[in-house]
Amino acid sequence: MPSPARNTTISPRPAKAGRAGVASARTAPAPTLQSLKPKTLKAPKLKSGAVVERPKAAAQALVDSAHGRGALSNASGRFEPILREVVDDGWDSLADLPALKTHVTHETARVIITRNESPDISFDRSINPYRGCEHGCVYCFARPSHAFMGLSPGLDFETRLFVKDGAAALLERELSSPRYQPRTIAIGTNTDPYQPIEKEHRVMRQVLEVLARANHPVGIVTKSALVLRDIDILAPMAAKGLAKVALSVTSLDGKLSRLMEPRAAQPERRLETIRALSEAGIPTSVMVAPIIPSINDHEIEAILTRAHAAGAREAGYVMLRLPLEVEDIFSEWLLAHFPDRYRHVMSLVRGVRDGKAYDSSWGKRMTGTGPYAWVTGRRFEIAAAKAGLNLQRTRLRTDLFVSPRRGAQQLSLF
């Protein structure tokens, strides 16, 4: 569980209501402009039912101590028996909090290929070289997974990271199974494989080397220009029809991007990455993900136009998803950076989720429902068609696959 910080309140976790294992829904009304008093910043109620009210100076101190991070707090995960949250003690001691550092833990996974049977996504298997993500995207739907490690989905998710040692060897073993049937492996669907710690640990590159030797198809999603390091692997794979890359571009506004995704590449750098990948012959697409109502939704057309000009030929989008703890993490961020839009944004978010902050139903979770979701979908389709995107889809090959075990046996004959 997250380590108690100074001036941390500790209280028993209240009993959960509703279905077993599911936290009760937020019942507090959204704060209004009138609640933003000159000396007080009042956050929305947490799922625990407590309202956190901080002086503006204390709230700013928390923001400053988390400089370069997305989340503004580090509340305990949903499985912890107690709740911890930093509060101001009235002595301005929050201003003395040191800058957060990234801590890396090495772990040995038992399996590296994760399977899924979700009917609303295009892949049935994926690889995540890391747990947690230093990019710190405040909206990241993967944050709740850190609670399974006894850590906070807040700041812990972006500062306490896990490296999967031996991932390449494990992958080679799984691909060598006589029962293995090749299909495209997706990488980057949960945490970014090219986050900053990849520069040192190189787990993603080692995984790609195994896939390249086995002629196994791979689809990559990232926000990082570090993917260009691996063009020497990806370009030959793409020439065989084995690789494609998607860059997530959420905004063309560098300032907004830095607020939402503090340690990810800036928008212009991502567009440059699309161009470089495309020029190397690697099929490249753009993901406008997530679309956040009244924050970045006005940029859909511009992002698609710029991405196509850079060389992207396919595009997709995902509506903002706020599962479990992400609702409070995003709400706190939104109130701190866009207090005047808080009520409107959350109203639109709930409008596409049948009145809730999130609906995990298959077929609904990616795009939402209702008038706003419908209009957004039509805008995206029209803009993509106008830009010349999605005229054809890249299908990766599986017929070239060579089991690492069979390849080793063949080499042993010579």
N, C-alpha and C positions, 0 to 999 in steps of 0.2 A: 504494500500500500504506500501511497505517497508519504514522504517523510514530513512530520509536522514542522512548519516554518514558525518563525517568531510571531507572536501575537496571533496564534492560530486558535480558533474556537473548536472544541471537540465536544460532540454531543451524540447520543445514541441515534441510530438511524430509525426514523419512524416506520411503522408497519406500512407495507404497500397495499394499495387498494386495487380492486379490479381483478383481472385474470392473474393466475399464479405466475410469478416471475416477471410481471409487467408493471412498470411504475405507473402510478395514477396520473391522469392527464392534468395539465396546468389549468387552474381554475381562476387565477387572478386576472383581472382586466389589464389590458396593456396600459402602460403609463402614458399620461397625456402631457402636453407641453406645460400645463399648469403644475405638474408634479416636479418639473425640473427647476427647482427653486435656486436662487443665486448661490446658496452655500451647500446645497445638497444634490447628489445625484442618486436617484432611487432606481434600483434595478428591479426587473420583474421577479415575481415569486419563483423560487426554485421548486423542483419537484418535492422537496422535503416539506414544503409549506412555509419555509422561513423567508422573510423578505430581508434582503441585505441593503442597508442604507449607509452609504459612505460619503464623507465630506469630499468635495471636489478635489482638494489637495491630496487626499488619500487615494482616490481613484486614479489621479494622474501619477502618483507614485507607483502604483501597481503597473500602469502602462509603461512607465519609464524603466522599471526593473525588468520588464519583459520585452525590452526593446529588441527588435529583430525577431520577435515571436508572434504567432497568430493569436492564440488564446490569451486571455487576460487573467485567468485564475487556474487553480489546480485542485478543484474539489474532488473528493474521493469517488472512486468508481461505484457502480451500482451494486456490486457484490460485497462491499466492505460493511462491517457491522457498525462502524461509526462514521460520522461526517466530519471533515476537516475543511476549514476555509479561513484564509487570512483576513483579518479585520484590523481596523485602525484602533489603537489603544488611547488615542488622544494626545500622544507625545510625538507625533510625526515620525515615529520610528520606521514606518514603511519606506521613508525616503532613503534609509540606510541599507535597504536590501541590495545585495550584490547582483550583478548581471548574471543571468542564467547561462550555465555551460552545458554542452552536450556530453552525455555519458553513454558509452557504448559497452554492451554486454555481448559476449560470444555464446551462442547456443548451438547445440547439435540437434538438428531436426530428425525425426524418424522417417518422414516422407517429405518430398519436395513438391510434387505435383498435387495440387488441390483440385478436387472434382466438384462439380455442381450440376444440378438437374433443373436449373431455372429456365423456364420456357421463354422468358422475355429478354434473354441476352444471347449473343451469337457464338458463344464458346462454352465448352463443357469442362475445360481444364485450364488451370493457371498456375503461375509460379510467383511467389513473393520472396525475393532475396532478403528482405529486411522486415522487421516489425517496427512500427512507428515510422514517422517521416519528418525529417528536419526541415522540409519546405514550410511546414507550419500552416498550411491552408486552413483558415478558421472554419470553413464550411465542410471539411473533409468527412465524408460519411463513414470512413474507416476508423475514426477516433474511438468509438465504443469498444473496439476489439482490444484495446489496451487494458480494459477492466478485467479481462481474463488473466492478465499477468499480475493482478493485484495493484495496478497502477492507475493513475488518473487519465481519463481521455482528454484532459485539458493540457496543461504545459508538459506533463510527463510524456504525452504522446509524441511531442516534437523535441524533447530533450533527453529522454531515456530510451535509447534505441537498441535493437537487438540485431546482430549479424548472424546469419545462418551459415556457420562454418561447414565446409565439406559439401556445399550444395551441388557443385558440379559432379562430384563423385557419386552422390546420391542420385542425381538425375540420370547419370550414365547407367547406374544399376537398374533404375526403374524402366528406362527405355530398352534395356536388354531383356526384360521379361518376355518369355515366349507368348504370353497372353496380351502383350501391349499392342494396341491398334493406334496408329498415328492419326491425330487430328491437330488443328492449329492450337498451340499453347499461347495463351494471352499472358503478357507480363506488364505490370503497371496498373492493373485494374483495382488494386487495393492501396498499396503504398508505392511511391515512385522508385523504380529500380535505379534511376540515375540521380538520386538525391545526393547532397554533398559528400556523405561518407563513402560513396562508391568510388571516389577518387583514390582513397587509400585502400579500401578492402577489395575492390574489383570482383565482387561476387557475380555481378551481372555479366561482365565480360567472360568470366570462366564458364558461366551457363551458356552463353552464346557460342563459345568454342565447342562445347559438347553438341549443341544443336546443329551447328554447321557441319561437324564431322558426320553426324547421323542423317544429314539432309532432312531435317525435321522442320516443318513450318512454324513460324513464330510471328505474332502480332504484338507490337509494343506501344504503350501509351505513356507519355512523359511530358513534363513541363520544362525539362532541362536541356541545355545545349550540350551537356556532356555526352549525349548520344552520338555526337559527331566523332568522338574518339574511336567509336567502333565501326566506322564506315568501312574499314578494311575487312571486316567480317560481314557486315550487313549487305554491302554492295554485291559481292559474289553470290550471296544467298538470294538476293532479290533477282539477280540475273537468271536464277534457276526457278523463280516463282515461289520462293520460300520465306520471304520476309516483307513486312510492311510496317510503317511507323505512323503513329498519330500524335500530333502535338496539341496539347490543351491550351487554348488561348481564351482567357476569360474576359479580358479587357485590353483595349489599346492605350488606356490611360495608365502611365507608369506609376503615378501616385496611388491610384486605386489598387492596382496590382500589388504594390508593396504593402498596402494595408491588409489585403486579403491573403496574400501568399508571400510572406516577407522574405523567404529564402529561396524562392523559385526565380528562374530567369526572367528578366524584364520582357515585356511584349515584343519590342523590336528584335530582341535577341532570339525569341522563339520564331518569329517570322524569318529571320536570317537562317535559322536552323532548318526550317521547312525548305527554304530555297536550296541550301547546301545538300540536303538529303535528296531532293528531287533531281538536282543536277548530277548526283551520283547514281541515278537510275533506280532509286528506292521509292516505291509507291508510298506517297505521303498524304495524309488526311489531316483535317483540323477538327478538334472537338471544342464546341462552345459549351463548356461544362464547368460549373453549373451556371444556368441562367438564374440570376437572382432578381426577382421583381423589384423594379424601381431603383436598382443599383447598377446593373450592367445590361439590362434587357434592351436599352436603346442602342446598344452597339452591335446587335446581331448582324445587320446588313454590312456594316463597315468591316467587321472581323472577317466575314466570309469573302468579301471583295478583296481585302488585302491578302488573305490566305491563298486565294486562287492565283492572284498575281505573283505570289511567291513560289507557286508550283504545286500546291495542294490540289488534288482532284476529287477528293471525297470529303464529306463533312457530316457531323452528327451533333446532337445536343442532348443535355440532360437537365431537367428542372431541378432546382435546389432541393436537396434531401436533408432532413433534420431528424435522424433516428436517435432515440434514447438521449444520452447526455449532450449530443450535438445541438439540440434545441436550446439549452441554457447557455452553452459556450457561444453559439452564434448570436443569441439574443443579447448577451452581455457585450459582445464586440459591437453589435449594431447600435446599441444604446450609447456606447462610448464614442463612436466615430460618426454616427448619423442620427443623433437624438431626434431631430426634426422629422425624420422619415420613419421612425420606429413603428408607429401605429400603422401607417399605410403599408409598409413592407410586410409586416406580419399578417395584416389583413389579407393581402394578396396571397401570401404563402398558404394560409389556412384555406383560402378560397379554392386553391387547386388540390387540396387534400381533404375535401369533404368536411371542412371545419376543424381539422386537426393540423398539428404541425407536420405530421408525416403519416403516410399510408403506405405500408410495405406490400400491398397487394400486387401480385404479378400483373403486368399489363398497365398498371397505374403509376408505379413508383418512379419510373424514369421520366415520364412526361406530364403526369398529373391529369386532372379532369376539370371540367367547368369552362366557363367563357374565356377567362384569361389564358388557360392552358391551350384552348382551341385556337385562339387568335395567335398566340406565340408559335404554335406549331405551323400554322398557315404562313406566318411571316417568314419563318425559317425555310419552309419549302420554296416559297416564291423567291427569296433572296438567293438560295442555293442554285435554283434553276437559272436565275438571271446572271449569276456569276459564272455559270458553266460547271458547277459541281454536281457530283453524283450522276453523271451521264452513264457511267458504268462502274461496276464494283469489282475490286481486285479479289480474285479467289486464289488462295494459295494451294500448292500442290502437296499431295501426300504420297504419291506413287513413287517418289524417289527415295523414300525412307530406307535406311540401312541400319539395322539394329547394331549398336556398338559391340555387342557380343559376337554377332556374325562377322562384322568387319574385322575384329581382332583375330577370329579364326581364319579368315581368308589371308590376312597378312602373315600368319604363322606358317603358311604353306610355302612362302618364298624365302 
